Amino acid sequence: MATMGGIKTEEAFAKNWAQLVELPAVTRPKPLVWTPERVAHWKKTGEKPDPVMVWTPE
């Protein structure tokens, strides 16, 4: 049986250590649609109205 840093190799990989990690909850950003008013404001100021913007098919 091999050892790795004082831990038996079988024991080191027998446990799923990643399942002990808890990640914070994340909320998805809601995209805004580019409207003529938002486009005009963006062209005039260079500021995007929201971090996530989408275009409509037409």
N, C-alpha and C positions, 0 to 999 in steps of 0.2 A: 504494500500500500504506500503510495507516494505522499509526501507532505508538501504543502505549499504555504510558506510563511507560518509554519506551526499549525496549520489546519489540514486535516486529512482531506485529500482531493475529493473523495466521494461525498464528504460532508459539505464541502464548499459549493458543489454544484447540485446537491440534492434538494436544496431549498431555493425557491423562487424569491430572491431578495427584492425584485422590482415590485412585487405585489404589496410590499410594505410602504411604498411611496404613495402619498396622497397629493394630488395636484389640485390647485384651487379651481373652483367653478368659473367658467368663462361664458359670458353672454355674447352671442353673435351680433355683430353690428348690423343694423337694418339699413339697407341701401336706399338712397334717395334717387328719384328719377330726375334726369335733366329736363327742366322745363324752359321755355323761352326766357322767362324772368331770371332763372338761375344761370343760364348761359350768358345773358346780358351782364349780369353782376360779375360773373367769372371773367369775361372779356374786359370789363372795365377795371376791375381791381386785381385780377390774377389770383384771387382767393377761391378755393373750392368750397362750395357750401357745406360739404360734409366729407369725411374721409373716404366713404364708400359711395360712389356715384355710378348709376347705370343709365344706358340709353335704351329707349324703346325700339321695337323692330322697325317702325316707320321712320 
